[in-house]
């Protein structure tokens, strides 16, 4: 490996370390207590070095969210490309895709939920808000394509594909938000059990073939 390639790799590794450090500080101290100094200290970098990569903590958080969101787009694209192979199991496959996205970095998912609050979005600079919108729109586009295919094939009930895509995603996020709130209050968490129940209820409500199979059972 040449000097140029090695420096490029080191720069990417340092950048990733900064993103991870920011999420770590956020989880330990919360958004408002997170500072550039604390991020630099956690990443074991000087303050001056940190500012060579990022100007603000919001910029760091948004880049971390965007990186995770791009991975989500790859997962969704994979579901769409395997749509014929998946067949009637479209809803469980999409749900599993959501869970895999979350399991990649649950802490970063919490940061993502925080930054998508209306007040946070309003306070972000236009450039950062546009970055969130770009990656979010990309993922929503893939979800719509998956849902539209399911409707055309009769796997999903006939309805507005945009609304149904939003319904799937917000159902998943709603369960996650509820269980995170319970965890923060020191209550027992039932994330996997609630996700399993949520998937079962979703399938009963949006999969006509599943309803037909149940009706045919004597």
PyMOL commands that set and color helices and strands:
alter all, ss='L'
color gray80, all
select helices_A, chain A and resi 3-29+36-42+47-53+57-81+83-104+106-115+118-123+126-152+161-184+191-206+208-216
alter helices_A, ss='H'
color red, helices_A
deselect
rebuild
show_as cartoon
